[in-house]
Amino acid sequence: MTDSTSGTAATPHPHPIELADARRRLKAIFMGSVGNLVEWYDFYAYTAFALYFAPHFFPSNDPVVQQLNAATLFAAGFIVRPVGGWLFGHLADRYGRRLSLTISVLMMCFGSLIIALTPTYATIGFAAPVLLAVARIIEGLSLGGEYGASATYLTEIADPEHRGFYSSFQYVTLIGGQLTAILVLLLLQNVFLTHEQLVDWGWRIPFVIGACLAVTAMIMRRHMHETESFEAAKKAGIKRESSLRGLMKYPREVAIVVGLTAGGTAAFYTFTTYMQTFVKQTVGLSDITTTYVIAGSLIFASILQPIYGLISDRIGRKPMLVFFGICGTLFTVPILSTLAGTKSPWVAFLLISAAWIFVAGYTSINAVVKAELFPTSIRATGVAVPYALTVSIFGGTAPAIALFFKQQGHEQWFYYYLSAVIFISLLVYTTMRDTKHASAMNRHD
């Protein structure tokens, strides 16, 4: 075929190919993200409904003690996350991202079913909280593997110029999972059940829903495309070794993951998981009003993620992390102190949203930063294990530490603790390289 004006052969138009490639990437992002949302919905349903099921598993006349016990089990789910990070990171690096993601969401299904079907303390005694702990351990293992595999998958499936934007959807769906749990709570509170029904047996419904959604996500993930980076590393015939032994070759990168995660994960779990309890017990809002405030702040947080991801694709990752570190160090205490003293739901919403303006500087890009630190052959393990270990220490324990200080009559001490942890991460942000400009994404060793 020739061009009628020049007589030369016409070249194929590039846009259909680019459009097809974009559609392929977006489809992969959607399937990976939906599974991520389901996993985090299942995990956060525990927190969203803890106010209702805690009395059934932890007999006590003190609601603070009941919530402290529930928060302790929440933290227990994080203790096993490093094991899950290693297990599923190894699967992802050796056998593929898709297999790891499929198995992890199936495990989350089992954890949710156990919670949904476990009898109460009044029926089976001490076995009730034991079974609840088992369910949280299963979910913790699943989630420990989900983060590293999904962060790696979303980063590898993206084109190089938009990795920050694509990978930001991990936290869009992560936050979306908690938001979905809260929306289910709103529907049960206001539409389908009375308060008495919700306290008596209705709290089991979200866990049944989560198990069904997990099965759906598992089926979807079986049809995901494997990433080109993994396929390239596989074709290169790189010698495989123990994932942990391979990880030990990158001590600097591991230390960076630990350092950059500590403050971010503590802030994230404070302004998501703990806020439900904080707004209810410290601010003193009603159950339904608390749910509206938290849901509104999470919607705002979800909107910020891709915006900040796009910004990082333009100016780099490091400025975003430094922004979070500085603002988190300076403004955490004033925001939480003011929040504790207000009785207005609108003021509470605005204060939590203000916190998200700087917390999103971490959440939106932390996945891509970690993935850009490691070569393909060890990437999923490198992202998952040090991250899960740090989250177990600083993230999952945040609600329990806050409630412990509250029980001791010094709730404000937690505000300073959180600021100090963020400051430690700030020191890492200011000294690390910008991974956008010094990325290991094209290395397969």
Backbone torsions as a table, in degrees:
resi	resn	phi	psi	omega
1	MET	NA	134.8	-178.1
2	THR	-120.8	158.3	175.3
3	ASP	-78.2	127.9	-174.3
4	SER	-66.8	-23.0	-176.6
5	THR	-92.5	-30.4	-175.4
6	SER	-113.4	-18.9	-179.4
7	GLY	78.5	5.6	179.4
8	THR	-97.1	160.1	-180.0
9	ALA	-66.4	134.4	179.8
10	ALA	-78.8	136.9	177.9
11	THR	-89.8	142.6	179.3
12	PRO	-59.3	143.0	179.4
13	HIS	-73.0	130.8	-173.3
14	PRO	-75.5	-20.2	-170.2
15	HIS	-64.0	-39.2	177.4
16	PRO	-59.2	-37.7	178.5
17	ILE	-65.7	-44.6	-180.0
18	GLU	-63.4	-39.2	-180.0
19	LEU	-65.8	-42.1	178.6
20	ALA	-63.2	-40.1	179.0
21	ASP	-65.9	-40.9	179.1
22	ALA	-63.8	-40.5	178.5
23	ARG	-63.9	-40.7	179.3
24	ARG	-62.0	-44.5	-179.9
25	ARG	-65.4	-43.7	-179.0
26	LEU	-64.9	-37.5	177.6
27	LYS	-64.0	-42.7	178.9
28	ALA	-65.6	-41.3	177.8
29	ILE	-61.5	-42.5	-179.3
30	PHE	-62.0	-48.5	-177.4
31	MET	-66.4	-39.8	177.4
32	GLY	-67.2	-37.9	-177.0
33	SER	-73.4	-38.2	179.8
34	VAL	-62.0	-42.8	176.6
35	GLY	-62.1	-39.1	178.3
36	ASN	-63.3	-42.5	178.7
37	LEU	-60.4	-44.5	-178.9
38	VAL	-63.0	-43.2	179.9
39	GLU	-60.1	-45.1	-177.6
40	TRP	-75.1	-29.1	172.6
41	TYR	-60.3	-49.3	-179.7
42	ASP	-58.6	-41.7	-176.9
43	PHE	-69.7	-40.2	-175.8
44	TYR	-83.8	-16.5	175.1
45	ALA	-57.8	-31.9	176.7
46	TYR	-57.5	-47.4	-178.5
47	THR	-71.2	-43.6	-176.6
48	ALA	-61.2	-32.7	-176.1
49	PHE	-108.1	8.9	-178.8
50	ALA	-61.0	-33.7	179.7
51	LEU	-62.0	-24.0	-176.4
52	TYR	-97.5	-38.1	-175.6
53	PHE	-94.6	-15.8	-178.0
54	ALA	-55.4	-42.7	179.1
55	PRO	-62.0	-23.8	-179.2
56	HIS	-78.8	-20.8	-176.8
57	PHE	-110.9	-23.9	-176.3
58	PHE	-128.0	92.6	-177.4
59	PRO	-67.5	121.0	178.5
60	SER	-169.3	151.4	176.7
61	ASN	-87.9	-7.7	-177.3
62	ASP	-103.3	113.1	-179.5
63	PRO	-62.9	-29.4	177.5
64	VAL	-65.2	-40.6	178.3
65	VAL	-64.9	-41.2	178.0
66	GLN	-61.1	-44.9	179.8
67	GLN	-69.0	-33.1	176.8
68	LEU	-65.1	-41.2	176.7
69	ASN	-63.4	-43.2	178.2
70	ALA	-64.1	-40.1	178.8
71	ALA	-67.2	-33.2	177.5
72	THR	-63.8	-42.2	176.3
73	LEU	-68.5	-32.7	174.3
74	PHE	-59.4	-43.3	177.9
75	ALA	-66.2	-34.6	-179.9
76	ALA	-61.5	-34.5	176.5
77	GLY	-62.9	-24.1	179.4
78	PHE	-85.4	-25.2	-178.0
79	ILE	-61.4	-36.3	-178.0
80	VAL	-87.7	-2.3	-177.7
81	ARG	-61.7	-36.6	175.8
82	PRO	-59.6	-35.9	177.2
83	VAL	-65.1	-44.0	176.4
84	GLY	-63.2	-38.7	177.6
85	GLY	-61.2	-43.1	178.1
86	TRP	-65.9	-48.0	-175.4
87	LEU	-61.7	-52.6	-176.4
88	PHE	-78.3	-26.5	172.8
89	GLY	-63.9	-42.1	177.0
90	HIS	-61.9	-45.0	177.6
91	LEU	-60.6	-43.4	-177.5
92	ALA	-66.7	-40.7	-178.0
93	ASP	-75.7	-29.4	-176.9
94	ARG	-96.9	-39.5	-173.2
95	TYR	-115.2	-6.0	175.9
96	GLY	120.7	150.0	-179.0
97	ARG	-66.8	-38.6	-175.8
98	ARG	-61.8	-46.1	-179.2
99	LEU	-61.9	-44.8	-179.5
100	SER	-60.8	-44.6	-178.9
101	LEU	-66.8	-35.4	-179.5
102	THR	-68.0	-45.4	-178.9
103	ILE	-68.0	-37.5	-177.0
104	SER	-63.8	-40.3	-179.1
105	VAL	-71.9	-28.1	175.4
106	LEU	-66.5	-40.4	177.3
107	MET	-62.8	-37.6	178.8
108	MET	-63.1	-33.3	176.7
109	CYS	-59.8	-45.5	-179.6
110	PHE	-63.7	-42.3	179.7
111	GLY	-60.5	-43.3	179.9
112	SER	-65.5	-39.3	179.4
113	LEU	-63.8	-38.7	179.1
114	ILE	-61.0	-45.4	179.3
115	ILE	-63.5	-41.9	-177.5
116	ALA	-63.7	-32.2	-171.8
117	LEU	-104.7	-7.2	-176.6
118	THR	-69.6	128.3	175.0
119	PRO	-64.6	165.2	-176.4
120	THR	-83.4	172.8	177.9
121	TYR	-60.9	-35.9	179.9
122	ALA	-64.8	-23.4	-177.4
123	THR	-92.9	-47.3	-174.2
124	ILE	-122.3	7.7	174.9
125	GLY	69.0	-139.1	-172.9
126	PHE	-63.6	-19.4	179.2
127	ALA	-64.0	-25.0	-178.3
128	ALA	-63.8	-55.5	177.1
129	PRO	-65.6	-26.8	176.5
130	VAL	-64.6	-46.6	178.0
131	LEU	-64.8	-35.5	176.0
132	LEU	-62.5	-40.7	177.9
133	ALA	-64.5	-40.6	177.9
134	VAL	-60.2	-44.0	179.2
135	ALA	-61.4	-41.4	-179.8
136	ARG	-67.6	-33.9	177.6
137	ILE	-66.1	-44.1	177.3
138	ILE	-60.6	-44.7	179.6
139	GLU	-66.8	-35.9	177.4
140	GLY	-64.5	-41.9	176.0
141	LEU	-60.5	-45.2	-179.7
142	SER	-61.4	-47.5	-176.1
143	LEU	-70.9	-31.6	176.5
144	GLY	-60.0	-36.4	177.1
145	GLY	-82.4	-30.4	-177.5
146	GLU	-61.2	-43.7	-174.0
147	TYR	-61.2	-53.5	-176.2
148	GLY	-64.1	-42.7	-178.4
149	ALA	-68.0	-42.5	-178.3
150	SER	-72.6	-38.1	176.7
151	ALA	-61.6	-42.5	178.8
152	THR	-65.8	-45.3	-177.5
153	TYR	-63.0	-48.8	-177.6
154	LEU	-64.5	-35.4	-180.0
155	THR	-72.6	-41.9	-178.3
156	GLU	-72.1	-30.1	-177.1
157	ILE	-78.1	-16.4	-177.6
158	ALA	-79.2	155.6	171.5
159	ASP	-78.4	153.6	-170.8
160	PRO	-56.7	-30.5	-175.4
161	GLU	-82.9	-8.9	-175.7
162	HIS	-131.3	28.3	-178.3
163	ARG	-64.8	-38.2	179.0
164	GLY	-62.6	-42.3	179.6
165	PHE	-66.3	-50.9	-178.2
166	TYR	-61.5	-48.0	-175.6
167	SER	-69.3	-21.0	178.6
168	SER	-62.8	-21.1	-179.4
169	PHE	-70.9	-12.4	173.0
170	GLN	-62.8	-43.8	179.4
171	TYR	-82.7	-21.9	170.2
172	VAL	-59.8	-47.0	-179.3
173	THR	-77.2	-30.9	175.8
174	LEU	-62.6	-49.8	175.1
175	ILE	-66.0	-37.5	178.7
176	GLY	-61.4	-31.8	176.5
177	GLY	-64.0	-43.9	177.3
178	GLN	-68.0	-39.2	179.0
179	LEU	-62.9	-40.2	177.9
180	THR	-62.9	-41.0	177.4
181	ALA	-61.5	-40.0	179.9
182	ILE	-70.0	-38.1	178.3
183	LEU	-65.3	-37.7	174.5
184	VAL	-61.9	-40.9	177.4
185	LEU	-61.7	-43.1	178.8
186	LEU	-60.9	-43.9	179.8
187	LEU	-63.5	-42.0	179.2
188	LEU	-67.9	-37.2	-179.2
189	GLN	-68.5	-40.8	-167.5
190	ASN	-106.6	-19.3	-171.6
191	VAL	-118.3	-51.9	-166.1
192	PHE	-98.5	-30.0	-172.4
193	LEU	-131.2	154.0	169.1
194	THR	-81.3	168.2	178.8
195	HIS	-60.7	-41.3	-179.2
196	GLU	-64.4	-40.3	178.8
197	GLN	-66.9	-38.4	179.5
198	LEU	-65.3	-41.2	178.8
199	VAL	-70.1	-37.5	-174.7
200	ASP	-73.8	-54.6	-176.3
201	TRP	-142.9	-14.9	-174.7
202	GLY	-64.9	-22.9	179.8
203	TRP	-65.2	-14.6	178.9
204	ARG	-77.2	-25.1	-174.2
205	ILE	-57.2	-47.9	-177.3
206	PRO	-61.1	-28.0	179.3
207	PHE	-75.9	-32.0	173.2
208	VAL	-66.5	-44.2	177.4
209	ILE	-58.5	-44.9	-179.0
210	GLY	-61.1	-40.5	179.3
211	ALA	-64.1	-41.8	179.1
212	CYS	-66.1	-41.2	178.6
213	LEU	-65.1	-35.9	179.9
214	ALA	-63.6	-39.9	177.3
215	VAL	-63.0	-42.4	177.9
216	THR	-61.1	-45.2	179.7
217	ALA	-63.6	-37.6	179.0
218	MET	-61.6	-42.7	179.6
219	ILE	-64.0	-42.4	178.8
220	MET	-62.7	-41.9	-175.9
221	ARG	-69.0	-23.9	177.6
222	ARG	-64.0	-19.6	-177.3
223	HIS	-106.9	12.4	177.6
224	MET	-73.5	151.1	173.0
225	HIS	-77.3	141.6	171.5
226	GLU	-73.3	154.4	-177.1
227	THR	-77.5	151.6	179.2
228	GLU	-65.2	-34.2	179.9
229	SER	-63.0	-44.0	178.6
230	PHE	-64.7	-42.5	179.7
231	GLU	-63.8	-38.2	179.1
232	ALA	-66.2	-41.6	178.1
233	ALA	-65.2	-35.7	179.1
234	LYS	-66.3	-43.4	179.8
235	LYS	-68.1	-28.8	-179.6
236	ALA	-68.5	-14.9	176.6
237	GLY	66.9	36.1	-179.6
238	ILE	-68.6	135.0	-179.0
239	LYS	-64.7	127.0	-179.6
240	ARG	-87.9	143.2	177.2
241	GLU	-140.3	178.2	178.1
242	SER	-52.4	133.1	-177.6
243	SER	-61.4	-40.3	179.3
244	LEU	-69.7	-38.0	177.0
245	ARG	-64.1	-40.7	177.1
246	GLY	-65.3	-36.3	180.0
247	LEU	-65.9	-31.5	-179.1
248	MET	-66.8	-11.9	176.1
249	LYS	-77.5	-8.0	-176.6
250	TYR	-126.2	59.3	-176.6
251	PRO	-64.5	-35.5	-179.5
252	ARG	-66.1	-45.1	-179.9
253	GLU	-64.4	-40.3	177.6
254	VAL	-61.5	-43.9	179.7
255	ALA	-63.5	-37.0	178.6
256	ILE	-65.3	-43.4	178.7
257	VAL	-59.5	-44.7	178.9
258	VAL	-61.2	-47.7	-176.5
259	GLY	-66.9	-42.7	-177.7
260	LEU	-74.8	-21.5	-178.0
261	THR	-82.9	-34.2	-170.0
262	ALA	-51.6	-57.7	-177.8
263	GLY	-69.3	-37.9	-178.5
264	GLY	-66.1	-43.2	-178.3
265	THR	-71.7	-35.0	176.6
266	ALA	-63.9	-42.1	178.4
267	ALA	-67.0	-43.1	-178.1
268	PHE	-60.1	-47.9	-177.5
269	TYR	-74.4	-20.5	173.7
270	THR	-70.8	-46.7	-173.6
271	PHE	-90.5	5.3	171.4
272	THR	-119.4	-76.8	-173.6
273	THR	-61.1	-50.3	-174.3
274	TYR	-75.6	-24.1	-176.5
275	MET	-60.4	-33.1	178.7
276	GLN	-58.3	-45.5	179.6
277	THR	-74.8	-40.5	-177.6
278	PHE	-61.4	-48.3	-178.2
279	VAL	-66.4	-34.5	-179.8
280	LYS	-74.5	-48.9	-171.1
281	GLN	-91.7	-36.2	-178.0
282	THR	-89.3	-49.7	179.0
283	VAL	-72.1	-35.2	175.4
284	GLY	90.5	23.7	178.3
285	LEU	-80.6	159.5	179.5
286	SER	-70.1	167.8	-179.4
287	ASP	-57.4	-49.8	-175.8
288	ILE	-67.6	-43.0	178.9
289	THR	-62.8	-40.9	176.7
290	THR	-57.9	-44.6	-179.2
291	THR	-62.7	-41.4	178.1
292	TYR	-63.6	-43.6	-178.9
293	VAL	-62.3	-47.0	-178.6
294	ILE	-66.9	-41.4	179.4
295	ALA	-61.6	-43.3	179.4
296	GLY	-63.0	-41.9	179.9
297	SER	-67.6	-33.8	179.1
298	LEU	-71.7	-35.2	174.6
299	ILE	-61.7	-44.5	177.8
300	PHE	-61.0	-43.6	179.8
301	ALA	-62.8	-39.3	179.8
302	SER	-63.9	-38.7	179.3
303	ILE	-64.1	-36.0	-177.5
304	LEU	-68.0	-31.3	-171.4
305	GLN	-56.8	-58.1	-179.0
306	PRO	-66.3	-29.0	177.1
307	ILE	-63.2	-48.3	179.5
308	TYR	-67.5	-34.5	176.8
309	GLY	-61.6	-42.5	176.7
310	LEU	-62.8	-41.6	179.3
311	ILE	-61.6	-40.9	-179.7
312	SER	-65.6	-29.1	176.0
313	ASP	-68.8	-20.3	179.9
314	ARG	-94.7	-46.8	-172.2
315	ILE	-107.1	-8.8	-179.5
316	GLY	107.8	167.2	-178.0
317	ARG	-82.6	-39.2	-173.0
318	LYS	-58.5	-45.6	179.0
319	PRO	-57.7	-35.1	179.6
320	MET	-67.3	-41.8	179.9
321	LEU	-68.0	-40.6	178.5
322	VAL	-64.3	-39.1	176.1
323	PHE	-57.5	-47.7	177.4
324	PHE	-61.3	-45.3	-176.1
325	GLY	-61.6	-44.6	-178.9
326	ILE	-67.6	-50.8	-177.7
327	CYS	-66.4	-38.6	179.0
328	GLY	-64.2	-39.1	178.8
329	THR	-66.7	-40.5	-173.6
330	LEU	-84.2	-33.8	-167.5
331	PHE	-110.9	-6.6	-178.6
332	THR	-62.2	-48.7	-178.7
333	VAL	-62.7	-48.3	178.1
334	PRO	-60.5	-40.1	-178.2
335	ILE	-66.4	-49.0	-178.0
336	LEU	-68.3	-35.7	178.7
337	SER	-66.0	-43.9	178.4
338	THR	-66.2	-40.2	178.9
339	LEU	-61.5	-40.7	-179.4
340	ALA	-65.0	-25.8	-176.0
341	GLY	-94.9	-7.3	-177.6
342	THR	-90.3	158.3	173.4
343	LYS	-122.1	3.5	-176.9
344	SER	-94.7	126.4	176.9
345	PRO	-64.3	-31.7	178.5
346	TRP	-68.2	-42.2	177.5
347	VAL	-64.7	-40.6	178.5
348	ALA	-61.0	-44.2	178.7
349	PHE	-61.3	-46.0	-178.3
350	LEU	-64.8	-37.9	-179.7
351	LEU	-68.9	-43.7	178.4
352	ILE	-65.3	-39.4	177.2
353	SER	-64.7	-37.8	177.0
354	ALA	-60.9	-40.1	177.1
355	ALA	-62.2	-38.8	-178.7
356	TRP	-65.7	-25.0	179.2
357	ILE	-59.2	-35.7	176.6
358	PHE	-98.3	-29.7	178.0
359	VAL	-62.3	-34.0	179.0
360	ALA	-63.7	-20.3	174.9
361	GLY	-61.9	-27.4	174.8
362	TYR	-91.2	-53.4	-170.8
363	THR	-61.8	-36.3	-173.8
364	SER	-66.9	-28.7	-171.4
365	ILE	-126.5	-1.8	-173.8
366	ASN	-63.0	-31.9	-179.8
367	ALA	-65.3	-47.1	-178.0
368	VAL	-68.6	-35.0	178.5
369	VAL	-61.2	-45.8	-179.3
370	LYS	-66.9	-41.8	179.6
371	ALA	-64.6	-35.1	-179.0
372	GLU	-73.8	-9.0	179.8
373	LEU	-82.1	-25.4	-168.9
374	PHE	-118.4	149.1	173.4
375	PRO	-72.4	165.5	-172.3
376	THR	-57.1	-41.9	-171.6
377	SER	-65.5	-19.4	-177.4
378	ILE	-129.4	8.8	-169.4
379	ARG	-62.6	-50.0	-176.7
380	ALA	-62.6	-41.9	177.6
381	THR	-67.7	-42.0	-179.6
382	GLY	-62.9	-35.2	176.6
383	VAL	-74.9	-44.0	-168.0
384	ALA	-76.8	-48.6	-169.4
385	VAL	-67.6	-56.8	179.7
386	PRO	-64.3	-32.3	176.4
387	TYR	-64.3	-49.5	-177.7
388	ALA	-62.7	-38.8	178.1
389	LEU	-62.2	-43.5	-179.4
390	THR	-68.8	-40.6	177.9
391	VAL	-63.3	-36.9	178.5
392	SER	-61.8	-35.8	-176.7
393	ILE	-83.1	-44.3	-171.2
394	PHE	-108.9	-28.4	-176.3
395	GLY	-89.5	-59.1	-177.3
396	GLY	-64.3	-24.5	-179.9
397	THR	-85.6	-11.7	-174.9
398	ALA	-55.8	-49.5	178.6
399	PRO	-61.6	-40.2	-179.7
400	ALA	-66.1	-41.2	178.0
401	ILE	-64.0	-44.5	179.6
402	ALA	-61.4	-43.7	-179.9
403	LEU	-69.7	-32.0	176.2
404	PHE	-63.8	-47.0	177.6
405	PHE	-61.9	-38.4	179.3
406	LYS	-63.9	-43.5	179.8
407	GLN	-63.1	-32.4	179.3
408	GLN	-81.6	-4.8	179.5
409	GLY	85.6	17.2	-178.8
410	HIS	-133.0	55.1	-176.1
411	GLU	-59.3	-33.0	-177.1
412	GLN	-65.6	-19.8	176.5
413	TRP	-60.6	-32.2	179.4
414	PHE	-64.4	-34.3	179.9
415	TYR	-59.7	-43.7	-179.5
416	TYR	-71.7	-35.5	175.5
417	TYR	-59.4	-47.1	-179.4
418	LEU	-63.1	-43.2	178.4
419	SER	-60.8	-39.8	-179.3
420	ALA	-65.9	-41.1	179.5
421	VAL	-65.8	-40.6	177.0
422	ILE	-63.0	-39.2	179.4
423	PHE	-62.7	-39.2	177.8
424	ILE	-60.5	-42.4	177.2
425	SER	-66.2	-34.7	177.7
426	LEU	-57.6	-38.2	177.8
427	LEU	-61.0	-36.4	177.9
428	VAL	-70.6	-43.6	-178.5
429	TYR	-58.5	-39.8	-175.5
430	THR	-74.4	-18.3	-176.2
431	THR	-108.4	-15.3	-178.4
432	MET	-79.8	160.5	175.9
433	ARG	-78.3	159.2	176.0
434	ASP	-82.8	113.2	-173.8
435	THR	-69.1	-18.0	176.0
436	LYS	-64.4	-36.0	-177.1
437	HIS	-98.2	-9.9	178.9
438	ALA	-137.5	66.8	-172.6
439	SER	-96.4	148.1	175.5
440	ALA	-101.3	16.4	-174.0
441	MET	-63.2	-29.3	-178.4
442	ASN	-94.1	5.4	176.5
443	ARG	-94.6	133.9	-178.7
444	HIS	-113.6	2.3	-177.8
445	ASP	-70.8	NA	NA
